[in-house]
């Protein structure tokens, strides 16, 4: 049976992987499931994958385990490539501005390096 992927996942440098290694096994399992969902279904529910309003095209991958909410920023490159970057545990109602600014800098760095 041929699998159909709507998107591909790319880990830029070690931003996502460094974050992932700090997580407990249950959270890792949920992130793996969520990333698989993002690649395999055309319309991903906003609960798991949503555009960050007020950003330059950043998306947020969201995983909830117990009372903790984990977020990973990402963006698209060449249409169907989802580039994963920094992750964090959300502890406040609003996404910390410093995390958004970091994601914007990483995204800019990615495209700068790609153009070299």
Chimera marker file (.cmm) of the C-alpha trace (Angstrom):
<marker_set name="trace">
<marker id="1" x="0.000" y="0.000" z="0.000" r="1" g="1" b="0" radius="0.5"/>
<marker id="2" x="1.430" y="3.356" z="-1.069" r="1" g="1" b="0" radius="0.5"/>
<marker id="3" x="1.470" y="6.006" z="1.645" r="1" g="1" b="0" radius="0.5"/>
<marker id="4" x="0.541" y="9.554" z="0.747" r="1" g="1" b="0" radius="0.5"/>
<marker id="5" x="2.241" y="12.388" z="2.577" r="1" g="1" b="0" radius="0.5"/>
<marker id="6" x="0.871" y="15.897" z="2.508" r="1" g="1" b="0" radius="0.5"/>
<marker id="7" x="3.923" y="17.411" z="4.192" r="1" g="1" b="0" radius="0.5"/>
<marker id="8" x="7.489" y="16.506" z="5.059" r="1" g="1" b="0" radius="0.5"/>
<marker id="9" x="9.223" y="17.322" z="8.337" r="1" g="1" b="0" radius="0.5"/>
<marker id="10" x="12.741" y="18.777" z="8.540" r="1" g="1" b="0" radius="0.5"/>
<marker id="11" x="14.681" y="19.388" z="11.773" r="1" g="1" b="0" radius="0.5"/>
<marker id="12" x="16.734" y="22.552" z="11.340" r="1" g="1" b="0" radius="0.5"/>
<marker id="13" x="20.044" y="22.143" z="13.144" r="1" g="1" b="0" radius="0.5"/>
<marker id="14" x="19.399" y="20.695" z="16.620" r="1" g="1" b="0" radius="0.5"/>
<marker id="15" x="16.773" y="23.147" z="17.870" r="1" g="1" b="0" radius="0.5"/>
<marker id="16" x="13.893" y="20.687" z="17.956" r="1" g="1" b="0" radius="0.5"/>
<marker id="17" x="15.961" y="17.606" z="18.774" r="1" g="1" b="0" radius="0.5"/>
<marker id="18" x="17.631" y="19.279" z="21.780" r="1" g="1" b="0" radius="0.5"/>
<marker id="19" x="14.186" y="20.180" z="23.118" r="1" g="1" b="0" radius="0.5"/>
<marker id="20" x="12.816" y="16.708" z="22.339" r="1" g="1" b="0" radius="0.5"/>
<marker id="21" x="15.586" y="14.997" z="24.332" r="1" g="1" b="0" radius="0.5"/>
<marker id="22" x="14.515" y="16.867" z="27.491" r="1" g="1" b="0" radius="0.5"/>
<marker id="23" x="10.971" y="15.463" z="27.349" r="1" g="1" b="0" radius="0.5"/>
<marker id="24" x="9.603" y="12.465" z="29.212" r="1" g="1" b="0" radius="0.5"/>
<marker id="25" x="8.616" y="9.353" z="27.207" r="1" g="1" b="0" radius="0.5"/>
<marker id="26" x="4.874" y="10.128" z="27.250" r="1" g="1" b="0" radius="0.5"/>
<marker id="27" x="5.427" y="13.615" z="25.797" r="1" g="1" b="0" radius="0.5"/>
<marker id="28" x="7.877" y="12.253" z="23.197" r="1" g="1" b="0" radius="0.5"/>
<marker id="29" x="5.265" y="9.695" z="22.110" r="1" g="1" b="0" radius="0.5"/>
<marker id="30" x="2.631" y="12.425" z="21.736" r="1" g="1" b="0" radius="0.5"/>
<marker id="31" x="5.024" y="14.630" z="19.716" r="1" g="1" b="0" radius="0.5"/>
<marker id="32" x="5.812" y="11.693" z="17.418" r="1" g="1" b="0" radius="0.5"/>
<marker id="33" x="2.079" y="11.073" z="16.936" r="1" g="1" b="0" radius="0.5"/>
<marker id="34" x="1.419" y="14.773" z="16.257" r="1" g="1" b="0" radius="0.5"/>
<marker id="35" x="4.244" y="15.044" z="13.709" r="1" g="1" b="0" radius="0.5"/>
<marker id="36" x="2.948" y="11.947" z="11.953" r="1" g="1" b="0" radius="0.5"/>
<marker id="37" x="-0.513" y="13.536" z="11.861" r="1" g="1" b="0" radius="0.5"/>
<marker id="38" x="0.940" y="16.702" z="10.290" r="1" g="1" b="0" radius="0.5"/>
<marker id="39" x="2.583" y="14.690" z="7.531" r="1" g="1" b="0" radius="0.5"/>
<marker id="40" x="-0.328" y="12.350" z="6.792" r="1" g="1" b="0" radius="0.5"/>
<marker id="41" x="-3.548" y="14.377" z="6.839" r="1" g="1" b="0" radius="0.5"/>
<marker id="42" x="-4.404" y="17.300" z="4.622" r="1" g="1" b="0" radius="0.5"/>
<marker id="43" x="-6.334" y="19.426" z="7.125" r="1" g="1" b="0" radius="0.5"/>
<marker id="44" x="-4.620" y="19.230" z="10.501" r="1" g="1" b="0" radius="0.5"/>
<marker id="45" x="-6.835" y="20.381" z="13.386" r="1" g="1" b="0" radius="0.5"/>
<marker id="46" x="-5.750" y="23.752" z="14.810" r="1" g="1" b="0" radius="0.5"/>
<marker id="47" x="-5.499" y="22.106" z="18.209" r="1" g="1" b="0" radius="0.5"/>
<marker id="48" x="-2.257" y="20.495" z="16.983" r="1" g="1" b="0" radius="0.5"/>
<marker id="49" x="-0.936" y="22.811" z="14.255" r="1" g="1" b="0" radius="0.5"/>
<marker id="50" x="-1.831" y="26.466" z="13.833" r="1" g="1" b="0" radius="0.5"/>
<marker id="51" x="-0.563" y="29.676" z="12.276" r="1" g="1" b="0" radius="0.5"/>
<marker id="52" x="0.823" y="32.241" z="14.719" r="1" g="1" b="0" radius="0.5"/>
<marker id="53" x="-1.017" y="35.485" z="14.061" r="1" g="1" b="0" radius="0.5"/>
<marker id="54" x="1.233" y="38.516" z="13.952" r="1" g="1" b="0" radius="0.5"/>
<marker id="55" x="4.252" y="36.462" z="12.852" r="1" g="1" b="0" radius="0.5"/>
<marker id="56" x="6.082" y="36.170" z="9.548" r="1" g="1" b="0" radius="0.5"/>
<marker id="57" x="4.624" y="32.772" z="8.747" r="1" g="1" b="0" radius="0.5"/>
<marker id="58" x="5.408" y="30.887" z="11.927" r="1" g="1" b="0" radius="0.5"/>
<marker id="59" x="3.291" y="27.899" z="12.899" r="1" g="1" b="0" radius="0.5"/>
<marker id="60" x="2.934" y="26.343" z="16.306" r="1" g="1" b="0" radius="0.5"/>
<marker id="61" x="2.830" y="22.606" z="16.927" r="1" g="1" b="0" radius="0.5"/>
<marker id="62" x="0.975" y="21.994" z="20.181" r="1" g="1" b="0" radius="0.5"/>
<marker id="63" x="1.059" y="18.950" z="22.445" r="1" g="1" b="0" radius="0.5"/>
<marker id="64" x="-0.850" y="18.693" z="25.704" r="1" g="1" b="0" radius="0.5"/>
<marker id="65" x="-0.018" y="16.043" z="28.291" r="1" g="1" b="0" radius="0.5"/>
<marker id="66" x="-1.708" y="16.296" z="31.655" r="1" g="1" b="0" radius="0.5"/>
<marker id="67" x="-1.742" y="19.948" z="32.672" r="1" g="1" b="0" radius="0.5"/>
<marker id="68" x="1.390" y="20.788" z="30.648" r="1" g="1" b="0" radius="0.5"/>
<marker id="69" x="1.333" y="22.333" z="27.183" r="1" g="1" b="0" radius="0.5"/>
<marker id="70" x="4.374" y="21.923" z="24.948" r="1" g="1" b="0" radius="0.5"/>
<marker id="71" x="4.956" y="24.075" z="21.870" r="1" g="1" b="0" radius="0.5"/>
<marker id="72" x="7.326" y="23.858" z="18.948" r="1" g="1" b="0" radius="0.5"/>
<marker id="73" x="7.608" y="26.603" z="16.371" r="1" g="1" b="0" radius="0.5"/>
<marker id="74" x="7.870" y="25.739" z="12.712" r="1" g="1" b="0" radius="0.5"/>
<marker id="75" x="7.494" y="27.293" z="9.274" r="1" g="1" b="0" radius="0.5"/>
<marker id="76" x="7.049" y="26.176" z="5.694" r="1" g="1" b="0" radius="0.5"/>
<marker id="77" x="9.714" y="26.050" z="3.009" r="1" g="1" b="0" radius="0.5"/>
<marker id="78" x="8.912" y="25.296" z="-0.627" r="1" g="1" b="0" radius="0.5"/>
<marker id="79" x="5.271" y="24.581" z="0.075" r="1" g="1" b="0" radius="0.5"/>
<marker id="80" x="5.147" y="21.225" z="1.808" r="1" g="1" b="0" radius="0.5"/>
<marker id="81" x="8.319" y="21.160" z="3.891" r="1" g="1" b="0" radius="0.5"/>
<marker id="82" x="7.663" y="21.903" z="7.573" r="1" g="1" b="0" radius="0.5"/>
<marker id="83" x="10.858" y="23.113" z="9.241" r="1" g="1" b="0" radius="0.5"/>
<marker id="84" x="10.909" y="22.491" z="13.010" r="1" g="1" b="0" radius="0.5"/>
<marker id="85" x="12.781" y="24.910" z="15.236" r="1" g="1" b="0" radius="0.5"/>
<marker id="86" x="12.628" y="25.931" z="18.916" r="1" g="1" b="0" radius="0.5"/>
<marker id="87" x="10.365" y="24.319" z="21.466" r="1" g="1" b="0" radius="0.5"/>
<marker id="88" x="9.302" y="25.238" z="24.984" r="1" g="1" b="0" radius="0.5"/>
<marker id="89" x="6.819" y="24.447" z="27.735" r="1" g="1" b="0" radius="0.5"/>
<marker id="90" x="4.087" y="27.057" z="27.810" r="1" g="1" b="0" radius="0.5"/>
<marker id="91" x="3.546" y="28.201" z="31.384" r="1" g="1" b="0" radius="0.5"/>
<marker id="92" x="1.539" y="31.381" z="30.790" r="1" g="1" b="0" radius="0.5"/>
<marker id="93" x="-1.652" y="32.180" z="28.946" r="1" g="1" b="0" radius="0.5"/>
<marker id="94" x="0.198" y="34.157" z="26.293" r="1" g="1" b="0" radius="0.5"/>
<marker id="95" x="3.108" y="32.815" z="24.236" r="1" g="1" b="0" radius="0.5"/>
<marker id="96" x="6.292" y="34.489" z="25.533" r="1" g="1" b="0" radius="0.5"/>
<marker id="97" x="7.499" y="37.234" z="23.200" r="1" g="1" b="0" radius="0.5"/>
<marker id="98" x="11.094" y="36.065" z="23.658" r="1" g="1" b="0" radius="0.5"/>
<marker id="99" x="10.202" y="32.625" z="22.220" r="1" g="1" b="0" radius="0.5"/>
<marker id="100" x="8.516" y="34.207" z="19.182" r="1" g="1" b="0" radius="0.5"/>
<marker id="101" x="11.501" y="36.522" z="18.627" r="1" g="1" b="0" radius="0.5"/>
<marker id="102" x="13.882" y="33.557" z="18.850" r="1" g="1" b="0" radius="0.5"/>
<marker id="103" x="11.791" y="31.635" z="16.301" r="1" g="1" b="0" radius="0.5"/>
<marker id="104" x="11.798" y="34.633" z="13.942" r="1" g="1" b="0" radius="0.5"/>
<marker id="105" x="15.608" y="34.885" z="14.192" r="1" g="1" b="0" radius="0.5"/>
<marker id="106" x="16.056" y="31.156" z="13.551" r="1" g="1" b="0" radius="0.5"/>
<marker id="107" x="13.730" y="31.305" z="10.543" r="1" g="1" b="0" radius="0.5"/>
<marker id="108" x="15.679" y="34.249" z="9.104" r="1" g="1" b="0" radius="0.5"/>
<marker id="109" x="18.950" y="32.368" z="9.687" r="1" g="1" b="0" radius="0.5"/>
<marker id="110" x="17.567" y="29.270" z="7.917" r="1" g="1" b="0" radius="0.5"/>
<marker id="111" x="16.653" y="31.191" z="4.773" r="1" g="1" b="0" radius="0.5"/>
<marker id="112" x="19.910" y="33.166" z="4.843" r="1" g="1" b="0" radius="0.5"/>
<marker id="113" x="21.961" y="29.947" z="4.992" r="1" g="1" b="0" radius="0.5"/>
<marker id="114" x="19.830" y="28.381" z="2.291" r="1" g="1" b="0" radius="0.5"/>
<marker id="115" x="20.537" y="31.299" z="-0.065" r="1" g="1" b="0" radius="0.5"/>
<marker id="116" x="24.312" y="31.077" z="0.399" r="1" g="1" b="0" radius="0.5"/>
<link id1="1" id2="2" r="1" g="1" b="0" radius="0.2"/>
<link id1="2" id2="3" r="1" g="1" b="0" radius="0.2"/>
<link id1="3" id2="4" r="1" g="1" b="0" radius="0.2"/>
<link id1="4" id2="5" r="1" g="1" b="0" radius="0.2"/>
<link id1="5" id2="6" r="1" g="1" b="0" radius="0.2"/>
<link id1="6" id2="7" r="1" g="1" b="0" radius="0.2"/>
<link id1="7" id2="8" r="1" g="1" b="0" radius="0.2"/>
<link id1="8" id2="9" r="1" g="1" b="0" radius="0.2"/>
<link id1="9" id2="10" r="1" g="1" b="0" radius="0.2"/>
<link id1="10" id2="11" r="1" g="1" b="0" radius="0.2"/>
<link id1="11" id2="12" r="1" g="1" b="0" radius="0.2"/>
<link id1="12" id2="13" r="1" g="1" b="0" radius="0.2"/>
<link id1="13" id2="14" r="1" g="1" b="0" radius="0.2"/>
<link id1="14" id2="15" r="1" g="1" b="0" radius="0.2"/>
<link id1="15" id2="16" r="1" g="1" b="0" radius="0.2"/>
<link id1="16" id2="17" r="1" g="1" b="0" radius="0.2"/>
<link id1="17" id2="18" r="1" g="1" b="0" radius="0.2"/>
<link id1="18" id2="19" r="1" g="1" b="0" radius="0.2"/>
<link id1="19" id2="20" r="1" g="1" b="0" radius="0.2"/>
<link id1="20" id2="21" r="1" g="1" b="0" radius="0.2"/>
<link id1="21" id2="22" r="1" g="1" b="0" radius="0.2"/>
<link id1="22" id2="23" r="1" g="1" b="0" radius="0.2"/>
<link id1="23" id2="24" r="1" g="1" b="0" radius="0.2"/>
<link id1="24" id2="25" r="1" g="1" b="0" radius="0.2"/>
<link id1="25" id2="26" r="1" g="1" b="0" radius="0.2"/>
<link id1="26" id2="27" r="1" g="1" b="0" radius="0.2"/>
<link id1="27" id2="28" r="1" g="1" b="0" radius="0.2"/>
<link id1="28" id2="29" r="1" g="1" b="0" radius="0.2"/>
<link id1="29" id2="30" r="1" g="1" b="0" radius="0.2"/>
<link id1="30" id2="31" r="1" g="1" b="0" radius="0.2"/>
<link id1="31" id2="32" r="1" g="1" b="0" radius="0.2"/>
<link id1="32" id2="33" r="1" g="1" b="0" radius="0.2"/>
<link id1="33" id2="34" r="1" g="1" b="0" radius="0.2"/>
<link id1="34" id2="35" r="1" g="1" b="0" radius="0.2"/>
<link id1="35" id2="36" r="1" g="1" b="0" radius="0.2"/>
<link id1="36" id2="37" r="1" g="1" b="0" radius="0.2"/>
<link id1="37" id2="38" r="1" g="1" b="0" radius="0.2"/>
<link id1="38" id2="39" r="1" g="1" b="0" radius="0.2"/>
<link id1="39" id2="40" r="1" g="1" b="0" radius="0.2"/>
<link id1="40" id2="41" r="1" g="1" b="0" radius="0.2"/>
<link id1="41" id2="42" r="1" g="1" b="0" radius="0.2"/>
<link id1="42" id2="43" r="1" g="1" b="0" radius="0.2"/>
<link id1="43" id2="44" r="1" g="1" b="0" radius="0.2"/>
<link id1="44" id2="45" r="1" g="1" b="0" radius="0.2"/>
<link id1="45" id2="46" r="1" g="1" b="0" radius="0.2"/>
<link id1="46" id2="47" r="1" g="1" b="0" radius="0.2"/>
<link id1="47" id2="48" r="1" g="1" b="0" radius="0.2"/>
<link id1="48" id2="49" r="1" g="1" b="0" radius="0.2"/>
<link id1="49" id2="50" r="1" g="1" b="0" radius="0.2"/>
<link id1="50" id2="51" r="1" g="1" b="0" radius="0.2"/>
<link id1="51" id2="52" r="1" g="1" b="0" radius="0.2"/>
<link id1="52" id2="53" r="1" g="1" b="0" radius="0.2"/>
<link id1="53" id2="54" r="1" g="1" b="0" radius="0.2"/>
<link id1="54" id2="55" r="1" g="1" b="0" radius="0.2"/>
<link id1="55" id2="56" r="1" g="1" b="0" radius="0.2"/>
<link id1="56" id2="57" r="1" g="1" b="0" radius="0.2"/>
<link id1="57" id2="58" r="1" g="1" b="0" radius="0.2"/>
<link id1="58" id2="59" r="1" g="1" b="0" radius="0.2"/>
<link id1="59" id2="60" r="1" g="1" b="0" radius="0.2"/>
<link id1="60" id2="61" r="1" g="1" b="0" radius="0.2"/>
<link id1="61" id2="62" r="1" g="1" b="0" radius="0.2"/>
<link id1="62" id2="63" r="1" g="1" b="0" radius="0.2"/>
<link id1="63" id2="64" r="1" g="1" b="0" radius="0.2"/>
<link id1="64" id2="65" r="1" g="1" b="0" radius="0.2"/>
<link id1="65" id2="66" r="1" g="1" b="0" radius="0.2"/>
<link id1="66" id2="67" r="1" g="1" b="0" radius="0.2"/>
<link id1="67" id2="68" r="1" g="1" b="0" radius="0.2"/>
<link id1="68" id2="69" r="1" g="1" b="0" radius="0.2"/>
<link id1="69" id2="70" r="1" g="1" b="0" radius="0.2"/>
<link id1="70" id2="71" r="1" g="1" b="0" radius="0.2"/>
<link id1="71" id2="72" r="1" g="1" b="0" radius="0.2"/>
<link id1="72" id2="73" r="1" g="1" b="0" radius="0.2"/>
<link id1="73" id2="74" r="1" g="1" b="0" radius="0.2"/>
<link id1="74" id2="75" r="1" g="1" b="0" radius="0.2"/>
<link id1="75" id2="76" r="1" g="1" b="0" radius="0.2"/>
<link id1="76" id2="77" r="1" g="1" b="0" radius="0.2"/>
<link id1="77" id2="78" r="1" g="1" b="0" radius="0.2"/>
<link id1="78" id2="79" r="1" g="1" b="0" radius="0.2"/>
<link id1="79" id2="80" r="1" g="1" b="0" radius="0.2"/>
<link id1="80" id2="81" r="1" g="1" b="0" radius="0.2"/>
<link id1="81" id2="82" r="1" g="1" b="0" radius="0.2"/>
<link id1="82" id2="83" r="1" g="1" b="0" radius="0.2"/>
<link id1="83" id2="84" r="1" g="1" b="0" radius="0.2"/>
<link id1="84" id2="85" r="1" g="1" b="0" radius="0.2"/>
<link id1="85" id2="86" r="1" g="1" b="0" radius="0.2"/>
<link id1="86" id2="87" r="1" g="1" b="0" radius="0.2"/>
<link id1="87" id2="88" r="1" g="1" b="0" radius="0.2"/>
<link id1="88" id2="89" r="1" g="1" b="0" radius="0.2"/>
<link id1="89" id2="90" r="1" g="1" b="0" radius="0.2"/>
<link id1="90" id2="91" r="1" g="1" b="0" radius="0.2"/>
<link id1="91" id2="92" r="1" g="1" b="0" radius="0.2"/>
<link id1="92" id2="93" r="1" g="1" b="0" radius="0.2"/>
<link id1="93" id2="94" r="1" g="1" b="0" radius="0.2"/>
<link id1="94" id2="95" r="1" g="1" b="0" radius="0.2"/>
<link id1="95" id2="96" r="1" g="1" b="0" radius="0.2"/>
<link id1="96" id2="97" r="1" g="1" b="0" radius="0.2"/>
<link id1="97" id2="98" r="1" g="1" b="0" radius="0.2"/>
<link id1="98" id2="99" r="1" g="1" b="0" radius="0.2"/>
<link id1="99" id2="100" r="1" g="1" b="0" radius="0.2"/>
<link id1="100" id2="101" r="1" g="1" b="0" radius="0.2"/>
<link id1="101" id2="102" r="1" g="1" b="0" radius="0.2"/>
<link id1="102" id2="103" r="1" g="1" b="0" radius="0.2"/>
<link id1="103" id2="104" r="1" g="1" b="0" radius="0.2"/>
<link id1="104" id2="105" r="1" g="1" b="0" radius="0.2"/>
<link id1="105" id2="106" r="1" g="1" b="0" radius="0.2"/>
<link id1="106" id2="107" r="1" g="1" b="0" radius="0.2"/>
<link id1="107" id2="108" r="1" g="1" b="0" radius="0.2"/>
<link id1="108" id2="109" r="1" g="1" b="0" radius="0.2"/>
<link id1="109" id2="110" r="1" g="1" b="0" radius="0.2"/>
<link id1="110" id2="111" r="1" g="1" b="0" radius="0.2"/>
<link id1="111" id2="112" r="1" g="1" b="0" radius="0.2"/>
<link id1="112" id2="113" r="1" g="1" b="0" radius="0.2"/>
<link id1="113" id2="114" r="1" g="1" b="0" radius="0.2"/>
<link id1="114" id2="115" r="1" g="1" b="0" radius="0.2"/>
<link id1="115" id2="116" r="1" g="1" b="0" radius="0.2"/>
</marker_set>
